[in-house]
Amino acid sequence: MNNNKLIKCYGCKAEIKNMDGPKHAYIGSDSGCWDVFCGVLAKEYTEYNELWQTHRLTVDTYAAQHPGNPGRREIQSVFIHLTRLYLQIERGLDGKRANAAMLNISRFKSQYVWLDPVPDFTGTININDVAMARDISEHKHFVELWAKSVWQAWSRHHETIKYFVEHNKIMQPVRREFVHGK
């Protein structure tokens, strides 16, 4: 493919390089967009090594903005990542607490549904905006704006996610039982 040509990403509608390369098995992005996302993750892991909250938002937002096509893994991915966005954006949980609340979510996977219609992400903030951040402060700012933009794009389905969280008591602490001698 011509690496100089720009195309619109299938998922987020960002202008990206038209390129051959790896992409996620079920997240609906093109190789060029996946490449930008992996670069942002690399920066979070290396240069910005203290971004637990921001990293969680980055992953959840990217997955929610690239839902792919209906399939078991795609349904699970979108539902899980939107649920965690809800916990962080609407309920105010930090990344670690949102992650802890999600520990038992797989028990409810029979309730995950394909959320149709999928938003058209044209005009939302996307991974390119985050990738252009010049420092850690700007990076955090763009990730938060991006997460809110994508969450808002899914507004038709907010009540579904809220009901799922409340009905299944997702925010209650997970109880762990310890068995002695095992």
TIVO-2410 file (N, C-alpha, C; in nm, 3 decimals):
# residues 182
REC num residu      c1      c2      c3 atome chaine
REC   1      M   0.084  -0.119   0.000     N      A
REC   1      M   0.000   0.000   0.000    CA      A
REC   1      M   0.088   0.125   0.000     C      A
REC   2      N   0.033   0.233  -0.043     N      A
REC   2      N   0.103   0.360  -0.049    CA      A
REC   2      N   0.102   0.426   0.088     C      A
REC   3      N   0.218   0.432   0.152     N      A
REC   3      N   0.227   0.489   0.286    CA      A
REC   3      N   0.211   0.640   0.290     C      A
REC   4      N   0.219   0.706   0.176     N      A
REC   4      N   0.203   0.851   0.173    CA      A
REC   4      N   0.057   0.893   0.164     C      A
REC   5      K  -0.028   0.803   0.123     N      A
REC   5      K  -0.169   0.834   0.106    CA      A
REC   5      K  -0.242   0.825   0.240     C      A
REC   6      L  -0.329   0.922   0.267     N      A
REC   6      L  -0.408   0.919   0.389    CA      A
REC   6      L  -0.548   0.865   0.357     C      A
REC   7      I  -0.602   0.788   0.451     N      A
REC   7      I  -0.737   0.736   0.440    CA      A
REC   7      I  -0.809   0.764   0.571     C      A
REC   8      K  -0.938   0.743   0.574     N      A
REC   8      K  -1.015   0.756   0.698    CA      A
REC   8      K  -1.021   0.619   0.765     C      A
REC   9      C  -0.991   0.614   0.893     N      A
REC   9      C  -1.000   0.490   0.968    CA      A
REC   9      C  -1.144   0.441   0.968     C      A
REC  10      Y  -1.160   0.314   0.950     N      A
REC  10      Y  -1.292   0.250   0.951    CA      A
REC  10      Y  -1.367   0.279   1.080     C      A
REC  11      G  -1.297   0.278   1.194     N      A
REC  11      G  -1.362   0.295   1.323    CA      A
REC  11      G  -1.385   0.440   1.362     C      A
REC  12      C  -1.275   0.513   1.384     N      A
REC  12      C  -1.286   0.647   1.442    CA      A
REC  12      C  -1.297   0.759   1.339     C      A
REC  13      K  -1.276   0.728   1.212     N      A
REC  13      K  -1.283   0.825   1.102    CA      A
REC  13      K  -1.164   0.922   1.102     C      A
REC  14      A  -1.059   0.892   1.177     N      A
REC  14      A  -0.938   0.975   1.177    CA      A
REC  14      A  -0.865   0.958   1.044     C      A
REC  15      E  -0.795   1.062   1.001     N      A
REC  15      E  -0.708   1.049   0.885    CA      A
REC  15      E  -0.582   0.978   0.929     C      A
REC  16      I  -0.553   0.868   0.862     N      A
REC  16      I  -0.439   0.784   0.899    CA      A
REC  16      I  -0.363   0.744   0.773     C      A
REC  17      K  -0.241   0.693   0.794     N      A
REC  17      K  -0.163   0.641   0.682    CA      A
REC  17      K  -0.228   0.515   0.630     C      A
REC  18      N  -0.233   0.503   0.499     N      A
REC  18      N  -0.281   0.383   0.433    CA      A
REC  18      N  -0.163   0.286   0.432     C      A
REC  19      M  -0.167   0.184   0.515     N      A
REC  19      M  -0.052   0.096   0.527    CA      A
REC  19      M  -0.093  -0.048   0.554     C      A
REC  20      D  -0.005  -0.138   0.514     N      A
REC  20      D  -0.019  -0.278   0.554    CA      A
REC  20      D   0.049  -0.290   0.689     C      A
REC  21      G  -0.002  -0.377   0.770     N      A
REC  21      G   0.062  -0.398   0.899    CA      A
REC  21      G  -0.034  -0.464   0.995     C      A
REC  22      P   0.014  -0.487   1.114     N      A
REC  22      P  -0.071  -0.554   1.212    CA      A
REC  22      P  -0.187  -0.466   1.257     C      A
REC  23      K  -0.293  -0.532   1.297     N      A
REC  23      K  -0.405  -0.464   1.360    CA      A
REC  23      K  -0.469  -0.564   1.455     C      A
REC  24      H  -0.553  -0.515   1.541     N      A
REC  24      H  -0.616  -0.600   1.641    CA      A
REC  24      H  -0.710  -0.700   1.575     C      A
REC  25      A  -0.725  -0.816   1.636     N      A
REC  25      A  -0.807  -0.923   1.578    CA      A
REC  25      A  -0.955  -0.888   1.567     C      A
REC  26      Y  -1.007  -0.807   1.660     N      A
REC  26      Y  -1.150  -0.778   1.654    CA      A
REC  26      Y  -1.186  -0.633   1.681     C      A
REC  27      I  -1.092  -0.552   1.722     N      A
REC  27      I  -1.120  -0.409   1.734    CA      A
REC  27      I  -1.119  -0.353   1.592     C      A
REC  28      G  -1.221  -0.278   1.558     N      A
REC  28      G  -1.241  -0.234   1.419    CA      A
REC  28      G  -1.160  -0.113   1.378     C      A
REC  29      S  -1.030  -0.130   1.368     N      A
REC  29      S  -0.947  -0.019   1.320    CA      A
REC  29      S  -0.862  -0.066   1.204     C      A
REC  30      D  -0.815   0.029   1.127     N      A
REC  30      D  -0.722   0.000   1.019    CA      A
REC  30      D  -0.580  -0.008   1.076     C      A
REC  31      S  -0.490  -0.066   0.999     N      A
REC  31      S  -0.351  -0.082   1.044    CA      A
REC  31      S  -0.285   0.050   1.079     C      A
REC  32      G  -0.310   0.154   1.001     N      A
REC  32      G  -0.249   0.284   1.029    CA      A
REC  32      G  -0.295   0.342   1.161     C      A
REC  33      C  -0.423   0.326   1.192     N      A
REC  33      C  -0.477   0.375   1.319    CA      A
REC  33      C  -0.423   0.292   1.436     C      A
REC  34      W  -0.417   0.160   1.417     N      A
REC  34      W  -0.362   0.072   1.521    CA      A
REC  34      W  -0.217   0.108   1.550     C      A
REC  35      D  -0.142   0.145   1.446     N      A
REC  35      D  -0.003   0.186   1.461    CA      A
REC  35      D   0.009   0.311   1.548     C      A
REC  36      V  -0.078   0.410   1.525     N      A
REC  36      V  -0.077   0.532   1.606    CA      A
REC  36      V  -0.113   0.498   1.751     C      A
REC  37      F  -0.215   0.414   1.771     N      A
REC  37      F  -0.255   0.372   1.905    CA      A
REC  37      F  -0.140   0.303   1.978     C      A
REC  38      C  -0.072   0.212   1.911     N      A
REC  38      C   0.041   0.142   1.974    CA      A
REC  38      C   0.153   0.240   2.011     C      A
REC  39      G   0.174   0.343   1.929     N      A
REC  39      G   0.272   0.446   1.963    CA      A
REC  39      G   0.233   0.524   2.087     C      A
REC  40      V   0.103   0.553   2.101     N      A
REC  40      V   0.054   0.623   2.221    CA      A
REC  40      V   0.073   0.533   2.343     C      A
REC  41      L   0.041   0.405   2.331     N      A
REC  41      L   0.061   0.312   2.444    CA      A
REC  41      L   0.208   0.304   2.482     C      A
REC  42      A   0.295   0.299   2.382     N      A
REC  42      A   0.439   0.293   2.411    CA      A
REC  42      A   0.483   0.415   2.489     C      A
REC  43      K   0.432   0.531   2.451     N      A
REC  43      K   0.466   0.653   2.524    CA      A
REC  43      K   0.414   0.648   2.667     C      A
REC  44      E   0.291   0.596   2.686     N      A
REC  44      E   0.236   0.585   2.821    CA      A
REC  44      E   0.319   0.490   2.908     C      A
REC  45      Y   0.367   0.381   2.850     N      A
REC  45      Y   0.445   0.284   2.926    CA      A
REC  45      Y   0.588   0.330   2.953     C      A
REC  46      T   0.645   0.412   2.866     N      A
REC  46      T   0.786   0.448   2.881    CA      A
REC  46      T   0.804   0.590   2.933     C      A
REC  47      E   0.768   0.689   2.854     N      A
REC  47      E   0.789   0.828   2.894    CA      A
REC  47      E   0.700   0.872   3.009     C      A
REC  48      Y   0.574   0.827   3.009     N      A
REC  48      Y   0.476   0.873   3.107    CA      A
REC  48      Y   0.444   0.761   3.205     C      A
REC  49      N   0.541   0.701   3.261     N      A
REC  49      N   0.527   0.577   3.338    CA      A
REC  49      N   0.434   0.585   3.459     C      A
REC  50      E   0.365   0.693   3.486     N      A
REC  50      E   0.280   0.702   3.603    CA      A
REC  50      E   0.134   0.729   3.567     C      A
REC  51      L   0.091   0.680   3.453     N      A
REC  51      L  -0.041   0.717   3.402    CA      A
REC  51      L  -0.147   0.608   3.417     C      A
REC  52      W  -0.160   0.547   3.532     N      A
REC  52      W  -0.260   0.441   3.547    CA      A
REC  52      W  -0.398   0.488   3.504     C      A
REC  53      Q  -0.445   0.600   3.557     N      A
REC  53      Q  -0.578   0.651   3.523    CA      A
REC  53      Q  -0.588   0.683   3.375     C      A
REC  54      T  -0.492   0.753   3.324     N      A
REC  54      T  -0.495   0.794   3.184    CA      A
REC  54      T  -0.484   0.673   3.092     C      A
REC  55      H  -0.400   0.578   3.126     N      A
REC  55      H  -0.385   0.458   3.044    CA      A
REC  55      H  -0.516   0.381   3.033     C      A
REC  56      R  -0.585   0.365   3.143     N      A
REC  56      R  -0.713   0.294   3.142    CA      A
REC  56      R  -0.811   0.364   3.049     C      A
REC  57      L  -0.818   0.496   3.058     N      A
REC  57      L  -0.906   0.573   2.969    CA      A
REC  57      L  -0.864   0.558   2.823     C      A
REC  58      T  -0.734   0.556   2.796     N      A
REC  58      T  -0.685   0.540   2.659    CA      A
REC  58      T  -0.734   0.409   2.599     C      A
REC  59      V  -0.716   0.302   2.671     N      A
REC  59      V  -0.756   0.169   2.621    CA      A
REC  59      V  -0.907   0.160   2.605     C      A
REC  60      D  -0.981   0.202   2.706     N      A
REC  60      D  -1.128   0.194   2.698    CA      A
REC  60      D  -1.183   0.281   2.586     C      A
REC  61      T  -1.128   0.399   2.570     N      A
REC  61      T  -1.178   0.491   2.469    CA      A
REC  61      T  -1.148   0.440   2.329     C      A
REC  62      Y  -1.026   0.392   2.308     N      A
REC  62      Y  -0.992   0.341   2.176    CA      A
REC  62      Y  -1.083   0.224   2.138     C      A
REC  63      A  -1.102   0.130   2.229     N      A
REC  63      A  -1.186   0.014   2.200    CA      A
REC  63      A  -1.331   0.056   2.173     C      A
REC  64      A  -1.382   0.150   2.250     N      A
REC  64      A  -1.520   0.195   2.231    CA      A
REC  64      A  -1.537   0.272   2.100     C      A
REC  65      Q  -1.431   0.336   2.054     N      A
REC  65      Q  -1.439   0.414   1.930    CA      A
REC  65      Q  -1.414   0.326   1.807     C      A
REC  66      H  -1.376   0.202   1.827     N      A
REC  66      H  -1.347   0.109   1.719    CA      A
REC  66      H  -1.424  -0.022   1.743     C      A
REC  67      P  -1.558  -0.017   1.738     N      A
REC  67      P  -1.637  -0.134   1.778    CA      A
REC  67      P  -1.629  -0.253   1.683     C      A
REC  68      G  -1.591  -0.234   1.561     N      A
REC  68      G  -1.588  -0.345   1.467    CA      A
REC  68      G  -1.728  -0.382   1.422     C      A
REC  69      N  -1.747  -0.509   1.389     N      A
REC  69      N  -1.876  -0.560   1.344    CA      A
REC  69      N  -1.930  -0.659   1.445     C      A
REC  70      P  -2.061  -0.678   1.450     N      A
REC  70      P  -2.119  -0.767   1.551    CA      A
REC  70      P  -2.057  -0.907   1.549     C      A
REC  71      G  -2.014  -0.949   1.662     N      A
REC  71      G  -1.956  -1.081   1.685    CA      A
REC  71      G  -1.935  -1.094   1.835     C      A
REC  72      R  -1.916  -1.214   1.884     N      A
REC  72      R  -1.904  -1.237   2.028    CA      A
REC  72      R  -1.795  -1.151   2.092     C      A
REC  73      R  -1.676  -1.153   2.036     N      A
REC  73      R  -1.565  -1.078   2.096    CA      A
REC  73      R  -1.587  -0.928   2.085     C      A
REC  74      E  -1.642  -0.883   1.974     N      A
REC  74      E  -1.669  -0.741   1.954    CA      A
REC  74      E  -1.774  -0.692   2.053     C      A
REC  75      I  -1.879  -0.770   2.072     N      A
REC  75      I  -1.985  -0.735   2.167    CA      A
REC  75      I  -1.927  -0.724   2.307     C      A
REC  76      Q  -1.848  -0.823   2.347     N      A
REC  76      Q  -1.787  -0.821   2.480    CA      A
REC  76      Q  -1.695  -0.701   2.496     C      A
REC  77      S  -1.613  -0.674   2.397     N      A
REC  77      S  -1.518  -0.564   2.405    CA      A
REC  77      S  -1.590  -0.430   2.423     C      A
REC  78      V  -1.684  -0.402   2.335     N      A
REC  78      V  -1.753  -0.273   2.343    CA      A
REC  78      V  -1.827  -0.260   2.474     C      A
REC  79      F  -1.897  -0.365   2.515     N      A
REC  79      F  -1.976  -0.357   2.638    CA      A
REC  79      F  -1.887  -0.336   2.761     C      A
REC  80      I  -1.777  -0.409   2.768     N      A
REC  80      I  -1.686  -0.396   2.882    CA      A
REC  80      I  -1.622  -0.257   2.885     C      A
REC  81      H  -1.572  -0.211   2.771     N      A
REC  81      H  -1.504  -0.081   2.768    CA      A
REC  81      H  -1.600   0.035   2.791     C      A
REC  82      L  -1.722   0.026   2.739     N      A
REC  82      L  -1.820   0.131   2.767    CA      A
REC  82      L  -1.861   0.129   2.915     C      A
REC  83      T  -1.870   0.011   2.973     N      A
REC  83      T  -1.903   0.002   3.115    CA      A
REC  83      T  -1.795   0.070   3.199     C      A
REC  84      R  -1.670   0.044   3.165     N      A
REC  84      R  -1.562   0.108   3.242    CA      A
REC  84      R  -1.558   0.259   3.216     C      A
REC  85      L  -1.589   0.304   3.093     N      A
REC  85      L  -1.599   0.449   3.069    CA      A
REC  85      L  -1.710   0.509   3.154     C      A
REC  86      Y  -1.823   0.442   3.164     N      A
REC  86      Y  -1.933   0.489   3.248    CA      A
REC  86      Y  -1.887   0.504   3.393     C      A
REC  87      L  -1.819   0.402   3.444     N      A
REC  87      L  -1.774   0.406   3.583    CA      A
REC  87      L  -1.677   0.522   3.607     C      A
REC  88      Q  -1.593   0.551   3.511     N      A
REC  88      Q  -1.494   0.657   3.528    CA      A
REC  88      Q  -1.551   0.796   3.502     C      A
REC  89      I  -1.628   0.810   3.395     N      A
REC  89      I  -1.676   0.943   3.356    CA      A
REC  89      I  -1.801   0.983   3.434     C      A
REC  90      E  -1.898   0.893   3.442     N      A
REC  90      E  -2.025   0.928   3.507    CA      A
REC  90      E  -2.024   0.905   3.658     C      A
REC  91      R  -1.955   0.800   3.702     N      A
REC  91      R  -1.956   0.767   3.844    CA      A
REC  91      R  -1.831   0.814   3.917     C      A
REC  92      G  -1.733   0.865   3.846     N      A
REC  92      G  -1.616   0.927   3.908    CA      A
REC  92      G  -1.513   0.833   3.967     C      A
REC  93      L  -1.516   0.706   3.930     N      A
REC  93      L  -1.416   0.613   3.982    CA      A
REC  93      L  -1.284   0.638   3.912     C      A
REC  94      D  -1.174   0.629   3.986     N      A
REC  94      D  -1.045   0.638   3.920    CA      A
REC  94      D  -1.018   0.505   3.849     C      A
REC  95      G  -0.912   0.500   3.770     N      A
REC  95      G  -0.883   0.381   3.691    CA      A
REC  95      G  -0.871   0.253   3.770     C      A
REC  96      K  -0.803   0.259   3.884     N      A
REC  96      K  -0.785   0.138   3.966    CA      A
REC  96      K  -0.918   0.091   4.024     C      A
REC  97      R  -0.998   0.183   4.074     N      A
REC  97      R  -1.128   0.145   4.131    CA      A
REC  97      R  -1.223   0.094   4.023     C      A
REC  98      A  -1.219   0.156   3.906     N      A
REC  98      A  -1.304   0.109   3.795    CA      A
REC  98      A  -1.262  -0.031   3.753     C      A
REC  99      N  -1.132  -0.055   3.750     N      A
REC  99      N  -1.083  -0.188   3.714    CA      A
REC  99      N  -1.124  -0.290   3.819     C      A
REC 100      A  -1.114  -0.254   3.946     N      A
REC 100      A  -1.155  -0.346   4.053    CA      A
REC 100      A  -1.304  -0.379   4.044     C      A
REC 101      A  -1.385  -0.279   4.011     N      A
REC 101      A  -1.529  -0.302   3.998    CA      A
REC 101      A  -1.559  -0.398   3.883     C      A
REC 102      M  -1.470  -0.404   3.786     N      A
REC 102      M  -1.493  -0.487   3.669    CA      A
REC 102      M  -1.448  -0.633   3.688     C      A
REC 103      L  -1.390  -0.665   3.802     N      A
REC 103      L  -1.334  -0.799   3.821    CA      A
REC 103      L  -1.437  -0.911   3.805     C      A
REC 104      N  -1.560  -0.885   3.840     N      A
REC 104      N  -1.660  -0.992   3.831    CA      A
REC 104      N  -1.757  -0.974   3.714     C      A
REC 105      I  -1.725  -0.885   3.623     N      A
REC 105      I  -1.818  -0.855   3.514    CA      A
REC 105      I  -1.840  -0.973   3.420     C      A
REC 106      S  -1.743  -1.061   3.406     N      A
REC 106      S  -1.760  -1.174   3.314    CA      A
REC 106      S  -1.873  -1.267   3.357     C      A
REC 107      R  -1.911  -1.261   3.484     N      A
REC 107      R  -2.026  -1.341   3.531    CA      A
REC 107      R  -2.154  -1.301   3.460     C      A
REC 108      F  -2.156  -1.182   3.403     N      A
REC 108      F  -2.279  -1.128   3.343    CA      A
REC 108      F  -2.271  -1.121   3.190     C      A
REC 109      K  -2.175  -1.193   3.130     N      A
REC 109      K  -2.156  -1.178   2.986    CA      A
REC 109      K  -2.276  -1.221   2.903     C      A
REC 110      S  -2.365  -1.300   2.960     N      A
REC 110      S  -2.487  -1.335   2.886    CA      A
REC 110      S  -2.577  -1.213   2.866     C      A
REC 111      Q  -2.552  -1.106   2.941     N      A
REC 111      Q  -2.632  -0.983   2.929    CA      A
REC 111      Q  -2.572  -0.883   2.830     C      A
REC 112      Y  -2.450  -0.907   2.784     N      A
REC 112      Y  -2.389  -0.815   2.687    CA      A
REC 112      Y  -2.468  -0.823   2.557     C      A
REC 113      V  -2.493  -0.709   2.498     N      A
REC 113      V  -2.565  -0.704   2.371    CA      A
REC 113      V  -2.491  -0.611   2.276     C      A
REC 114      W  -2.513  -0.632   2.146     N      A
REC 114      W  -2.459  -0.540   2.047    CA      A
REC 114      W  -2.539  -0.412   2.055     C      A
REC 115      L  -2.473  -0.302   2.072     N      A
REC 115      L  -2.539  -0.173   2.088    CA      A
REC 115      L  -2.555  -0.108   1.951     C      A
REC 116      D  -2.676  -0.115   1.902     N      A
REC 116      D  -2.707  -0.066   1.768    CA      A
REC 116      D  -2.807   0.048   1.779     C      A
REC 117      P  -2.787   0.158   1.713     N      A
REC 117      P  -2.683   0.181   1.613    CA      A
REC 117      P  -2.551   0.221   1.678     C      A
REC 118      V  -2.444   0.184   1.609     N      A
REC 118      V  -2.310   0.227   1.648    CA      A
REC 118      V  -2.297   0.373   1.605     C      A
REC 119      P  -2.239   0.457   1.690     N      A
REC 119      P  -2.223   0.598   1.652    CA      A
REC 119      P  -2.134   0.617   1.529     C      A
REC 120      D  -2.158   0.724   1.460     N      A
REC 120      D  -2.066   0.769   1.355    CA      A
REC 120      D  -1.968   0.863   1.426     C      A
REC 121      F  -1.844   0.827   1.431     N      A
REC 121      F  -1.746   0.902   1.509    CA      A
REC 121      F  -1.685   1.020   1.434     C      A
REC 122      T  -1.739   1.053   1.317     N      A
REC 122      T  -1.691   1.169   1.244    CA      A
REC 122      T  -1.702   1.293   1.333     C      A
REC 123      G  -1.593   1.364   1.347     N      A
REC 123      G  -1.594   1.486   1.426    CA      A
REC 123      G  -1.560   1.468   1.572     C      A
REC 124      T  -1.549   1.345   1.620     N      A
REC 124      T  -1.507   1.326   1.759    CA      A
REC 124      T  -1.355   1.335   1.767     C      A
REC 125      I  -1.308   1.356   1.886     N      A
REC 125      I  -1.164   1.352   1.910    CA      A
REC 125      I  -1.119   1.209   1.884     C      A
REC 126      N  -0.997   1.191   1.837     N      A
REC 126      N  -0.949   1.056   1.809    CA      A
REC 126      N  -0.803   1.040   1.850     C      A
REC 127      I  -0.749   0.924   1.825     N      A
REC 127      I  -0.614   0.890   1.868    CA      A
REC 127      I  -0.509   0.985   1.811     C      A
REC 128      N  -0.533   1.041   1.693     N      A
REC 128      N  -0.438   1.138   1.637    CA      A
REC 128      N  -0.423   1.260   1.726     C      A
REC 129      D  -0.533   1.306   1.785     N      A
REC 129      D  -0.527   1.422   1.875    CA      A
REC 129      D  -0.441   1.391   1.996     C      A
REC 130      V  -0.455   1.271   2.050     N      A
REC 130      V  -0.376   1.230   2.166    CA      A
REC 130      V  -0.229   1.216   2.127     C      A
REC 131      A  -0.204   1.158   2.012     N      A
REC 131      A  -0.065   1.135   1.968    CA      A
REC 131      A   0.012   1.266   1.949     C      A
REC 132      M  -0.056   1.376   1.926     N      A
REC 132      M   0.012   1.504   1.903    CA      A
REC 132      M   0.045   1.577   2.033     C      A
REC 133      A   0.007   1.522   2.148     N      A
REC 133      A   0.038   1.587   2.276    CA      A
REC 133      A   0.189   1.605   2.290     C      A
REC 134      R   0.229   1.721   2.342     N      A
REC 134      R   0.371   1.755   2.354    CA      A
REC 134      R   0.432   1.716   2.488     C      A
REC 135      D   0.349   1.693   2.589     N      A
REC 135      D   0.402   1.658   2.720    CA      A
REC 135      D   0.295   1.581   2.797     C      A
REC 136      I   0.328   1.538   2.917     N      A
REC 136      I   0.238   1.454   2.997    CA      A
REC 136      I   0.108   1.527   3.032     C      A
REC 137      S   0.118   1.653   3.063     N      A
REC 137      S  -0.001   1.731   3.098    CA      A
REC 137      S  -0.098   1.740   2.981     C      A
REC 138      E  -0.045   1.771   2.864     N      A
REC 138      E  -0.127   1.780   2.744    CA      A
REC 138      E  -0.185   1.642   2.708     C      A
REC 139      H  -0.105   1.539   2.728     N      A
REC 139      H  -0.151   1.402   2.700    CA      A
REC 139      H  -0.273   1.369   2.787     C      A
REC 140      K  -0.261   1.392   2.916     N      A
REC 140      K  -0.374   1.365   3.007    CA      A
REC 140      K  -0.497   1.444   2.965     C      A
REC 141      H  -0.478   1.569   2.931     N      A
REC 141      H  -0.588   1.656   2.891    CA      A
REC 141      H  -0.660   1.600   2.767     C      A
REC 142      F  -0.582   1.563   2.665     N      A
REC 142      F  -0.642   1.511   2.542    CA      A
REC 142      F  -0.711   1.376   2.564     C      A
REC 143      V  -0.652   1.291   2.646     N      A
REC 143      V  -0.716   1.161   2.674    CA      A
REC 143      V  -0.851   1.183   2.743     C      A
REC 144      E  -0.856   1.273   2.840     N      A
REC 144      E  -0.982   1.300   2.909    CA      A
REC 144      E  -1.087   1.359   2.814     C      A
REC 145      L  -1.047   1.452   2.729     N      A
REC 145      L  -1.141   1.508   2.630    CA      A
REC 145      L  -1.188   1.400   2.533     C      A
REC 146      W  -1.097   1.317   2.490     N      A
REC 146      W  -1.127   1.208   2.397    CA      A
REC 146      W  -1.227   1.110   2.460     C      A
REC 147      A  -1.201   1.071   2.585     N      A
REC 147      A  -1.290   0.976   2.654    CA      A
REC 147      A  -1.431   1.034   2.664     C      A
REC 148      K  -1.441   1.160   2.702     N      A
REC 148      K  -1.574   1.223   2.714    CA      A
REC 148      K  -1.642   1.235   2.578     C      A
REC 149      S  -1.565   1.264   2.474     N      A
REC 149      S  -1.619   1.276   2.339    CA      A
REC 149      S  -1.676   1.142   2.290     C      A
REC 150      V  -1.602   1.036   2.312     N      A
REC 150      V  -1.647   0.903   2.269    CA      A
REC 150      V  -1.765   0.856   2.354     C      A
REC 151      W  -1.757   0.877   2.485     N      A
REC 151      W  -1.870   0.841   2.572    CA      A
REC 151      W  -1.996   0.914   2.526     C      A
REC 152      Q  -1.984   1.042   2.494     N      A
REC 152      Q  -2.100   1.119   2.448    CA      A
REC 152      Q  -2.153   1.065   2.315     C      A
REC 153      A  -2.064   1.021   2.227     N      A
REC 153      A  -2.108   0.965   2.099    CA      A
REC 153      A  -2.196   0.842   2.117     C      A
REC 154      W  -2.178   0.771   2.227     N      A
REC 154      W  -2.258   0.652   2.259    CA      A
REC 154      W  -2.381   0.687   2.342     C      A
REC 155      S  -2.422   0.813   2.347     N      A
REC 155      S  -2.529   0.858   2.437    CA      A
REC 155      S  -2.660   0.781   2.423     C      A
REC 156      R  -2.690   0.732   2.305     N      A
REC 156      R  -2.813   0.653   2.287    CA      A
REC 156      R  -2.815   0.528   2.375     C      A
REC 157      H  -2.699   0.484   2.417     N      A
REC 157      H  -2.689   0.358   2.491    CA      A
REC 157      H  -2.648   0.378   2.637     C      A
REC 158      H  -2.644   0.502   2.683     N      A
REC 158      H  -2.606   0.528   2.822    CA      A
REC 158      H  -2.698   0.457   2.920     C      A
REC 159      E  -2.827   0.459   2.896     N      A
REC 159      E  -2.921   0.396   2.990    CA      A
REC 159      E  -2.901   0.245   2.995     C      A
REC 160      T  -2.865   0.184   2.884     N      A
REC 160      T  -2.839   0.039   2.883    CA      A
REC 160      T  -2.720   0.007   2.972     C      A
REC 161      I  -2.614   0.084   2.958     N      A
REC 161      I  -2.494   0.061   3.039    CA      A
REC 161      I  -2.523   0.090   3.186     C      A
REC 162      K  -2.591   0.200   3.213     N      A
REC 162      K  -2.624   0.235   3.352    CA      A
REC 162      K  -2.709   0.125   3.416     C      A
REC 163      Y  -2.810   0.078   3.344     N      A
REC 163      Y  -2.896  -0.029   3.397    CA      A
REC 163      Y  -2.812  -0.154   3.426     C      A
REC 164      F  -2.724  -0.190   3.335     N      A
REC 164      F  -2.639  -0.307   3.353    CA      A
REC 164      F  -2.556  -0.295   3.481     C      A
REC 165      V  -2.495  -0.179   3.502     N      A
REC 165      V  -2.411  -0.157   3.621    CA      A
REC 165      V  -2.495  -0.162   3.748     C      A
REC 166      E  -2.608  -0.093   3.748     N      A
REC 166      E  -2.692  -0.087   3.869    CA      A
REC 166      E  -2.759  -0.221   3.897     C      A
REC 167      H  -2.817  -0.283   3.795     N      A
REC 167      H  -2.888  -0.409   3.811    CA      A
REC 167      H  -2.797  -0.520   3.865     C      A
REC 168      N  -2.673  -0.521   3.817     N      A
REC 168      N  -2.579  -0.626   3.857    CA      A
REC 168      N  -2.488  -0.585   3.972     C      A
REC 169      K  -2.510  -0.466   4.026     N      A
REC 169      K  -2.432  -0.418   4.140    CA      A
REC 169      K  -2.282  -0.425   4.113     C      A
REC 170      I  -2.245  -0.379   3.995     N      A
REC 170      I  -2.105  -0.384   3.951    CA      A
REC 170      I  -2.014  -0.302   4.043     C      A
REC 171      M  -2.067  -0.197   4.103     N      A
REC 171      M  -1.983  -0.110   4.185    CA      A
REC 171      M  -1.960  -0.163   4.326     C      A
REC 172      Q  -2.030  -0.268   4.364     N      A
REC 172      Q  -2.006  -0.323   4.497    CA      A
REC 172      Q  -1.872  -0.396   4.498     C      A
REC 173      P  -1.799  -0.385   4.609     N      A
REC 173      P  -1.668  -0.451   4.614    CA      A
REC 173      P  -1.681  -0.602   4.592     C      A
REC 174      V  -1.583  -0.656   4.522     N      A
REC 174      V  -1.578  -0.800   4.500    CA      A
REC 174      V  -1.532  -0.865   4.629     C      A
REC 175      R  -1.607  -0.964   4.674     N      A
REC 175      R  -1.569  -1.036   4.796    CA      A
REC 175      R  -1.486  -1.157   4.756     C      A
REC 176      R  -1.376  -1.173   4.823     N      A
REC 176      R  -1.290  -1.288   4.795    CA      A
REC 176      R  -1.296  -1.379   4.918     C      A
REC 177      E  -1.318  -1.505   4.891     N      A
REC 177      E  -1.319  -1.602   5.001    CA      A
REC 177      E  -1.190  -1.681   4.995     C      A
REC 178      F  -1.126  -1.692   5.109     N      A
REC 178      F  -1.002  -1.764   5.115    CA      A
REC 178      F  -1.025  -1.898   5.184     C      A
REC 179      V  -0.975  -2.002   5.122     N      A
REC 179      V  -0.987  -2.137   5.180    CA      A
REC 179      V  -0.850  -2.174   5.232     C      A
REC 180      H  -0.844  -2.203   5.360     N      A
REC 180      H  -0.716  -2.238   5.421    CA      A
REC 180      H  -0.671  -2.376   5.376     C      A
REC 181      G  -0.543  -2.389   5.352     N      A
REC 181      G  -0.486  -2.517   5.316    CA      A
REC 181      G  -0.492  -2.549   5.168     C      A
REC 182      K  -0.541  -2.456   5.088     N      A
REC 182      K  -0.546  -2.485   4.943    CA      A
REC 182      K  -0.471  -2.380   4.867     C      A
***
